[in-house]
Amino acid sequence: MPLRLFAAVHYLVLSGDAPDALSGHFEDFAAALVEHEDALRARVETHGVQTNEVQRCTMLLPTFLAATAATGLPLELIELGPSAGLNLLVDRYRYRYANGSFGPADALLELTVEERGERVPAAVLDLGVRLQHVGRAVVGHELPVSPLEVVALDGSAVLGHGP
């Protein structure tokens, strides 16, 4: 619920209804909560949140590499909406694990993994490097669970960056 509440407050900022709510001053935030309580409650109850977080790829990649190596087949992904398709680009990011790295050296995004407990084996990362060189493709398809209508005020405000 906290994430939905902050998203609802962010919506108030973007819509201009409470432009100072996220100013960094607690008083502005608290005032928006009191003044817009009903609207915030309704939005929290009716609107989900898309986190669009690619860091989860760091946990998925070793499994993808092992499965691709074991089957000899290219990896085909279907994503059910949680990341706006960003996780479908799993092979375009650079990953740094305790036992090695994977991904293009010139990748625009590098994800450093803080591993706890058992480490990703270097052998798995080496498999990935070999697979990259033989041209295995990652094919991805995204199926949005709750697609946004960006032409409507509601959808475009969710995607907006604010003032």
C-alpha positions in Angstrom: 0.0 0.0 0.0 2.8 2.6 0.6 3.8 2.4 -3.0 0.3 3.0 -4.2 -0.1 5.9 -1.7 3.0 7.6 -3.0 1.9 7.0 -6.6 -1.5 8.6 -5.8 0.3 11.6 -4.2 2.5 11.8 -7.3 -0.6 11.8 -9.4 -1.9 14.8 -7.4 1.4 16.6 -8.1 1.3 15.9 -11.9 -2.4 16.9 -12.2 -1.7 20.2 -10.4 -4.1 19.4 -7.6 -1.3 19.4 -5.0 1.8 20.6 -6.8 3.9 20.9 -3.6 3.0 17.6 -2.0 6.4 16.1 -2.9 8.4 19.2 -2.2 10.5 17.4 0.3 8.9 19.2 3.2 6.8 16.9 5.4 4.2 19.7 6.0 3.4 19.8 2.3 3.0 16.1 2.1 0.9 15.9 5.3 -1.3 18.8 4.0 -2.0 16.9 0.7 -2.9 13.8 2.6 -5.5 15.7 4.7 -6.8 17.9 1.9 -7.2 15.1 -0.7 -8.0 12.2 1.6 -11.0 11.0 -0.3 -9.3 11.2 -3.7 -6.2 9.5 -2.4 -8.2 6.7 -0.9 -10.2 6.1 -4.1 -7.0 6.1 -6.2 -5.2 3.7 -3.9 -8.1 1.3 -4.0 -8.6 1.5 -7.8 -5.1 1.9 -9.4 -2.2 -0.5 -9.4 1.4 0.5 -9.8 3.9 -0.5 -12.5 7.4 -0.5 -11.0 9.3 -0.9 -14.3 12.3 -2.3 -12.4 15.1 -4.0 -14.4 17.1 -5.0 -11.3 15.1 -8.2 -11.1 16.9 -9.3 -14.3 20.0 -10.0 -12.1 18.1 -12.8 -10.4 16.6 -14.1 -13.6 19.7 -14.1 -15.8 21.5 -17.1 -14.2 18.5 -19.3 -14.6 17.9 -18.1 -18.2 21.6 -18.9 -19.0 21.5 -22.4 -17.5 18.2 -23.2 -19.2 19.4 -22.1 -22.6 22.6 -24.0 -22.2 20.9 -27.2 -21.1 18.3 -27.2 -23.9 20.4 -25.7 -26.7 17.4 -23.5 -27.6 17.2 -19.8 -27.8 15.4 -18.1 -25.0 11.9 -16.8 -25.7 10.4 -14.6 -23.0 6.8 -13.6 -22.5 6.4 -10.8 -19.9 3.0 -10.2 -18.2 3.3 -6.5 -17.9 5.3 -5.7 -14.8 8.1 -3.8 -16.4 6.9 -2.1 -19.6 9.0 -4.6 -21.6 12.3 -3.6 -19.9 13.0 -7.1 -18.7 12.7 -8.4 -22.2 16.0 -6.6 -22.9 17.8 -9.0 -20.4 20.6 -9.7 -22.9 21.4 -6.1 -23.5 22.4 -5.2 -20.0 25.8 -5.7 -18.4 25.8 -7.7 -15.1 28.5 -7.8 -12.4 28.4 -10.7 -10.0 30.9 -11.8 -7.4 32.3 -14.6 -9.6 32.3 -12.7 -12.9 30.3 -10.6 -15.3 28.0 -11.1 -18.3 26.7 -8.9 -21.1 28.0 -6.5 -23.6 31.0 -4.5 -22.4 29.5 -1.3 -24.0 26.0 -1.8 -22.5 24.3 1.4 -21.6 23.1 -0.1 -18.3 25.3 -2.0 -15.9 23.7 -3.8 -13.0 25.9 -4.7 -10.0 24.7 -7.5 -7.9 25.2 -7.7 -4.2 25.0 -11.4 -3.6 24.1 -12.9 -0.3 24.5 -16.5 0.5 25.4 -18.8 -2.4 27.0 -17.0 -5.3 26.2 -17.4 -9.0 28.7 -19.9 -10.2 31.3 -18.6 -12.7 30.6 -21.6 -14.9 27.0 -20.3 -15.4 28.3 -16.9 -16.4 30.8 -18.5 -18.8 28.0 -20.4 -20.4 26.3 -17.1 -21.1 29.4 -15.7 -22.7 29.7 -18.7 -25.0 26.0 -18.5 -25.9 26.4 -14.8 -26.8 29.1 -15.7 -29.3 27.1 -18.3 -31.1 24.3 -15.8 -31.7 21.5 -17.2 -29.5 18.7 -14.7 -29.6 16.4 -13.5 -26.8 13.0 -13.0 -28.3 10.5 -11.2 -26.1 6.8 -10.5 -26.0 5.0 -8.2 -23.5 1.4 -8.7 -22.5 0.4 -5.7 -20.4 -1.9 -6.7 -17.5 -3.2 -3.2 -17.1 -2.3 -1.2 -20.2 -2.4 2.6 -19.8 -4.5 4.7 -22.0 -1.9 7.4 -22.5 -4.2 9.7 -24.5 -6.4 10.2 -21.5 -5.4 12.6 -18.7 -5.2 9.7 -16.3 -2.8 7.6 -18.3 -0.6 10.5 -19.5 -0.3 11.8 -15.9 0.9 8.4 -14.7 3.6 8.4 -17.4 4.5 12.1 -16.9 7.6 13.4 -15.2 6.0 16.2 -13.3 6.9 19.9 -13.2 
